[in-house]
Amino acid sequence: MARIAVTDGMSDEAVEILENAGHEVVLRHHEPEEIANGSLLGFDAVVIRSATKLPSEQISASVNDSGGIRFIGRAGVGIDNIDLDTATKHGIVVCNTPGASTKSVVELTIGHLIASTRHIATGDRKLRKGEWAKKELRGSEIGGKRLGLIGFGRISRGVAKIASAFGMEIHYRNRSRLSPEKEMGAKYHEDLKSLFSVSDVLSICCPATKETKDIINKETLEYFPTGAIITNVARGDMIDDEAMVQALVSRKIYAVGLDVYKGEPKIHPEYLKQPTAFILPHLGSATKKTRTAMADLAIDNINEFFETGTSKNKVN
């Protein structure tokens, strides 16, 4: 059937399923320079997660008159690491795995909110150093706080549902207005300034686009109530790191919970020095159940494409 490059890992079970369907699977990470030099030309398809980047140059180098990749499978939701315009220009079908990681990302977001308000990580750090900081680490409940959500898709709605059960007041800004009466009593905001100004806690759960790059910056941080908490489980490009660090130092922002970063796995070194910066190594989809669901859906996308030439999860 097809020769498939899997560049960011795949379970043995998933590989076996693809091989039993007649595909040849090659597991190996390809560096950007390799891809730009045509390392994917010998494949019909490539399956990636967030570690592999396929901008215009890399995609163009992966096709020629004799063949090359015809299918890009993204195991995950975000497709900001793929140049869709270039893929479309070359007739390459791009698919993602919508919904597979929703629950795990929602739960991690809630975990960040609770950890930030109840000093879970800080208390652990201090106790390991022999400090009994019971009086020092007086926290607060998330119940009664106002939660702002940028975007109101699957993940934001999942967060809103759980947050509502905790007694949080839900506010959101979305590209297309939804009916607040039908969305857990959530209040819609016409602009980000209005949303940020009421957000005791803000969760970034929207796709990365040109419009959302550095959406949290020096200017917009001033809109927040003093002592606000911000979590980002979407993409690192959403936050201006220098501005965020300064907001933490000045205590304008009380805490930030991060799972994603610009240029990851590298992170801004100043985050390591901030006691209320709670940082994780991109664990949003890192659960066994989610990885299995992502792999299963990626397999379905591949098989459907090579049987029919398209897929229901096509994004271009």
C-alpha positions as CSV (number, residue, x, y, z in Angstrom):
1,M,0.0,0.0,0.0
2,A,2.1,3.0,1.3
3,R,5.5,3.7,2.7
4,I,4.9,5.8,5.9
5,A,7.5,7.8,7.8
6,V,6.6,8.2,11.5
7,T,8.8,10.9,12.8
8,D,7.7,11.5,16.4
9,G,7.1,8.0,17.6
10,M,4.2,5.5,17.6
11,S,3.3,2.5,19.7
12,D,4.3,-1.0,18.7
13,E,0.6,-1.9,18.5
14,A,-0.2,1.0,16.1
15,V,2.7,0.1,13.9
16,E,1.6,-3.5,13.8
17,I,-1.9,-2.4,12.7
18,L,-0.5,-0.3,9.9
19,E,1.8,-3.1,8.8
20,N,-1.1,-5.7,8.9
21,A,-3.0,-3.3,6.6
22,G,-0.1,-3.6,4.1
23,H,1.8,-0.5,4.8
24,E,5.6,-0.2,5.4
25,V,6.3,1.9,8.5
26,V,9.6,3.5,9.2
27,L,10.1,5.1,12.7
28,R,12.8,7.7,12.7
29,H,12.9,11.4,13.6
30,H,13.9,13.7,10.7
31,E,15.6,16.9,11.6
32,P,14.5,20.1,9.6
33,E,17.7,20.1,7.6
34,E,17.2,16.5,6.6
35,I,13.6,17.2,5.4
36,A,14.7,20.3,3.5
37,N,17.2,18.1,1.7
38,G,14.6,15.6,0.7
39,S,14.7,12.9,3.4
40,L,10.9,12.3,3.0
41,L,10.9,12.0,-0.8
42,G,11.0,8.2,-0.5
43,F,7.7,8.1,1.4
44,D,4.0,8.3,0.5
45,A,3.0,9.6,3.8
46,V,4.3,11.1,7.0
47,V,2.8,11.0,10.5
48,I,4.0,13.7,13.0
49,R,3.2,15.2,16.4
50,S,4.4,18.5,17.6
51,A,8.2,17.9,17.5
52,T,8.4,17.7,13.7
53,K,7.9,21.0,11.8
54,L,6.7,21.1,8.2
55,P,6.9,24.7,6.9
56,S,6.8,25.5,3.3
57,E,10.4,24.7,2.5
58,Q,10.3,21.2,4.0
59,I,7.0,20.3,2.3
60,S,8.2,21.5,-1.1
61,A,11.4,19.4,-0.6
62,S,9.2,16.3,0.1
63,V,7.5,16.1,-3.3
64,N,8.8,16.1,-6.9
65,D,7.7,14.9,-10.4
66,S,8.4,11.3,-9.5
67,G,6.3,11.3,-6.3
68,G,6.9,12.0,-2.7
69,I,4.5,12.4,0.2
70,R,0.8,12.6,-0.6
71,F,-0.5,12.6,3.0
72,I,0.5,14.3,6.2
73,G,-1.1,12.9,9.4
74,R,-1.0,15.1,12.5
75,A,-1.4,13.0,15.7
76,G,-3.1,15.8,17.6
77,V,-5.3,18.8,17.0
78,G,-2.9,21.7,16.4
79,I,-1.7,22.1,12.8
80,D,0.4,25.2,13.3
81,N,3.5,23.2,12.6
82,I,2.3,22.4,9.0
83,D,2.1,24.9,6.2
84,L,-1.4,24.1,4.9
85,D,-1.2,26.4,1.9
86,T,2.0,24.8,0.6
87,A,0.6,21.3,1.3
88,T,-2.6,22.2,-0.6
89,K,-0.6,23.6,-3.5
90,H,1.2,20.3,-3.9
91,G,-2.0,18.3,-3.6
92,I,-1.1,16.8,-0.2
93,V,-3.9,15.9,2.1
94,V,-3.5,17.0,5.7
95,C,-5.4,15.3,8.5
96,N,-5.5,15.7,12.3
97,T,-7.1,13.8,15.1
98,P,-9.8,16.0,16.5
99,G,-11.2,15.2,19.9
100,A,-8.6,12.5,20.8
101,S,-6.8,14.7,23.3
102,T,-9.6,16.8,24.6
103,K,-10.2,15.1,27.9
104,S,-6.5,14.9,28.9
105,V,-5.9,18.6,28.1
106,V,-9.0,19.7,29.9
107,E,-8.0,17.8,33.0
108,L,-4.4,19.2,32.9
109,T,-5.9,22.7,32.7
110,I,-8.0,22.1,35.8
111,G,-4.9,20.6,37.4
112,H,-3.0,23.8,36.7
113,L,-5.8,25.9,38.2
114,I,-5.9,24.0,41.4
115,A,-2.1,23.7,41.7
116,S,-1.7,27.5,41.2
117,T,-4.3,28.4,43.9
118,R,-3.4,25.8,46.5
119,H,0.4,25.9,46.3
120,I,0.7,22.2,45.5
121,A,4.0,22.4,43.7
122,T,5.4,25.1,46.0
123,G,4.5,23.1,49.1
124,D,6.1,20.0,47.7
125,R,9.3,21.9,46.9
126,K,9.6,23.4,50.3
127,L,8.8,20.2,52.2
128,R,11.5,18.4,50.3
129,K,13.9,21.1,51.6
130,G,12.7,20.5,55.1
131,E,10.4,23.6,55.3
132,W,7.0,23.2,57.0
133,A,5.4,26.1,55.3
134,K,1.8,25.7,56.4
135,K,1.3,29.3,57.5
136,E,3.1,30.7,54.5
137,L,1.2,28.9,51.9
138,R,-2.3,30.1,52.4
139,G,-4.3,29.5,49.2
140,S,-7.7,30.3,47.8
141,E,-10.5,28.3,46.3
142,I,-11.2,28.4,42.5
143,G,-14.9,28.4,43.3
144,G,-16.3,31.9,43.0
145,K,-13.5,33.1,40.8
146,R,-14.1,34.4,37.2
147,L,-12.6,32.1,34.6
148,G,-11.8,33.7,31.2
149,L,-11.4,31.4,28.2
150,I,-9.8,32.4,24.9
151,G,-11.7,30.3,22.3
152,F,-14.8,28.2,23.1
153,G,-14.1,24.9,21.3
154,R,-14.0,21.4,22.6
155,I,-11.2,22.0,25.2
156,S,-12.6,25.3,26.5
157,R,-16.1,23.9,26.8
158,G,-14.7,20.9,28.7
159,V,-12.8,23.3,31.0
160,A,-15.9,25.4,31.5
161,K,-18.1,22.4,32.4
162,I,-15.7,21.3,35.2
163,A,-15.0,24.8,36.3
164,S,-18.8,25.5,36.5
165,A,-19.1,22.5,38.8
166,F,-16.5,24.1,41.1
167,G,-18.6,27.2,41.2
168,M,-16.5,29.4,38.8
169,E,-18.1,32.1,36.7
170,I,-17.4,31.5,33.0
171,H,-16.4,34.3,30.5
172,Y,-15.2,33.7,27.0
173,R,-14.2,35.3,23.7
174,N,-14.6,33.4,20.5
175,R,-14.4,34.2,16.8
176,S,-18.0,33.2,16.3
177,R,-20.4,34.3,19.0
178,L,-22.2,31.4,20.7
179,S,-25.4,31.7,22.7
180,P,-24.5,32.3,26.4
181,E,-27.9,30.9,27.5
182,K,-27.0,27.5,25.9
183,E,-23.3,27.4,27.0
184,M,-23.4,26.9,30.8
185,G,-24.4,30.5,31.4
186,A,-21.1,31.7,30.0
187,K,-20.8,35.4,29.3
188,Y,-19.5,36.4,25.8
189,H,-17.1,39.3,25.5
190,E,-16.8,41.4,22.4
191,D,-13.1,42.0,22.8
192,L,-10.1,40.7,24.7
193,K,-9.7,43.8,26.9
194,S,-13.2,43.2,28.2
195,L,-12.5,39.5,28.8
196,F,-9.1,40.0,30.4
197,S,-10.4,42.8,32.7
198,V,-12.8,40.3,34.5
199,S,-10.5,37.2,34.4
200,D,-9.3,36.2,37.8
201,V,-8.1,33.2,36.0
202,L,-7.4,32.9,32.2
203,S,-7.0,29.7,30.3
204,I,-5.6,29.8,26.7
205,C,-7.2,26.9,24.8
206,C,-7.4,28.3,21.3
207,P,-5.6,27.3,18.1
208,A,-2.3,29.1,17.2
209,T,-2.8,31.6,14.4
210,K,-1.1,34.8,13.2
211,E,-3.8,36.7,15.2
212,T,-3.1,34.9,18.5
213,K,0.7,35.3,18.4
214,D,1.8,37.1,21.6
215,I,-1.8,37.7,22.5
216,I,-0.6,37.9,26.1
217,N,1.9,40.8,26.0
218,K,3.0,43.8,28.0
219,E,-0.1,45.8,27.0
220,T,-2.7,43.1,27.5
221,L,-1.3,42.0,30.8
222,E,-2.2,45.4,32.2
223,Y,-5.9,44.6,31.5
224,F,-6.0,41.8,34.1
225,P,-6.9,42.2,37.8
226,T,-3.9,42.3,39.9
227,G,-3.1,38.8,41.2
228,A,-4.6,37.0,38.2
229,I,-3.6,33.5,37.2
230,I,-2.9,32.5,33.6
231,T,-2.6,29.0,32.1
232,N,-1.5,28.0,28.7
233,V,-2.0,24.5,27.3
234,A,-2.3,25.6,23.7
235,R,0.9,26.9,22.1
236,G,3.9,28.8,23.3
237,D,3.6,31.5,20.7
238,M,0.6,32.9,22.5
239,I,2.7,34.5,25.3
240,D,5.4,37.2,25.2
241,D,7.7,35.5,27.7
242,E,9.6,38.7,28.7
243,A,6.4,40.5,29.5
244,M,5.1,37.5,31.4
245,V,8.2,37.2,33.5
246,Q,8.1,40.9,34.4
247,A,4.4,40.6,35.3
248,L,5.3,37.7,37.7
249,V,8.2,39.7,39.2
250,S,5.9,42.7,39.8
251,R,3.1,40.5,41.1
252,K,0.7,41.9,38.6
253,I,0.2,38.2,37.6
254,Y,0.2,36.0,40.7
255,A,0.9,32.7,38.9
256,V,1.3,31.2,35.4
257,G,0.8,27.5,34.6
258,L,2.6,26.5,31.4
259,D,2.6,23.3,29.4
260,V,3.9,24.8,26.1
261,Y,6.7,27.2,25.1
262,K,8.3,29.1,22.2
263,G,11.1,27.0,20.8
264,E,10.4,24.0,23.0
265,P,12.0,22.0,24.4
266,K,13.9,25.1,25.3
267,I,12.1,27.5,27.7
268,H,12.7,31.0,28.8
269,P,15.3,30.6,31.6
270,E,13.6,33.2,33.9
271,Y,10.6,31.0,34.4
272,L,12.9,28.6,36.3
273,K,13.5,31.4,38.8
274,Q,9.9,32.3,39.4
275,P,8.3,30.5,42.4
276,T,4.8,30.9,41.0
277,A,5.7,29.7,37.5
278,F,4.4,26.2,37.3
279,I,6.0,24.6,34.3
280,L,5.5,21.2,32.6
281,P,7.2,19.6,29.6
282,H,4.2,19.6,27.2
283,L,2.2,16.9,28.9
284,G,-1.2,17.9,27.6
285,S,-1.8,14.7,25.6
286,A,0.6,12.5,27.5
287,T,-1.7,9.9,28.9
288,K,-1.9,6.3,27.7
289,K,-5.6,6.6,26.8
290,T,-5.1,9.7,24.8
291,R,-2.1,8.5,22.9
292,T,-4.0,5.3,22.0
293,A,-6.9,7.3,20.8
294,M,-4.7,9.6,18.7
295,A,-2.9,6.6,17.2
296,D,-6.2,4.9,16.4
297,L,-7.6,7.9,14.7
298,A,-4.4,8.6,12.8
299,I,-4.5,5.0,11.5
300,D,-8.1,5.4,10.4
301,N,-7.1,8.6,8.6
302,I,-4.3,6.9,6.8
303,N,-6.3,3.8,5.8
304,E,-9.2,6.0,4.6
305,F,-7.0,8.2,2.5
306,F,-5.2,5.3,0.8
307,E,-8.5,3.6,0.1
308,T,-10.5,6.6,-1.0
309,G,-8.1,9.5,-1.6
310,T,-9.5,11.6,1.1
311,S,-10.5,11.6,4.8
312,K,-13.3,12.9,7.0
313,N,-10.6,14.6,9.1
314,K,-9.0,16.4,6.2
315,V,-8.2,20.0,7.3
316,N,-7.2,21.5,3.9
